[in-house]
Amino acid sequence: MEIYMIYKKSDKSITGFIAEDNTEFAENDTHNISTNKVDWEDPLKTFEEVSDTINSTHEIEEDGSCVLK
């Protein structure tokens, strides 16, 4: 499954995700969505269950793309 990452603009930390079939996201003053999708290895787990892993393995670049560290 591929997902978009929601990230905090101030420090580029990943704060959530949106499944590839639900890409309706409105940028706001504090958060934006990644410009690309990344593989989500275990779709059965919630973001809360793996948030530390996501932030330790992925990062947001200046152009808004999400990449592996």
N, C-alpha and C positions, 0 to 999 in steps of 0.2 A: 504494500500500500504506500502511495506517495502522499505527502502532506506539505502544506505551506506552514512556515513558522511565523508566529506573531512575536515581535520583539519590541523592547523598550528603546525608544530613540536615544535617551540620555546615555545609557551605557551599553547598548546593543545586546543586552541579555535577553534570552529567549523566555517568553512568559506564557506561551500557549501554542496551539496549533489548530489548523483548519483542514479537514479532510478534502482531498482533491475534488470531490463532487459537490463541495459546498464552499465556493470561493467568494461568496459575497462578504466583503470586509471593507469597512470604511476607515481610511486613515484618520487619526485624530491627533491632537497636540502631543500626546505622549507615546503612542504606539503606532506601528506600521506592520505590514506583512511582507515576508520575504518575496523577492522577485522570481524565485525558482522553487521547485518542490524538492523534497528530500525523502529518502526511503524511511519508512517507519517500520522497524523490525517486528514489533509485537503489537498489533492493533487491538489485542484484547486488554492490554494494560492502559490505565488512564494516564494522562499527562502528569498528574500529581505523583503517581507511582514511580515515574522515571524522570522527573524534572531535573534532578541533580545530574543524572547521566547525560541528558540532552545538553545541558549547559557545559558539561565537561568534555563532550565529544564534538560539538558543533559550535560555530561562531558566525556572526553576521558581519559581512564585509561592508566597506563604505558605500558600495553601490546597492546594498540591500539584499545581496545574494547570501544564501546560507550554505556554508561549506564545512567539511570535516576539518578539525584542527590538525 
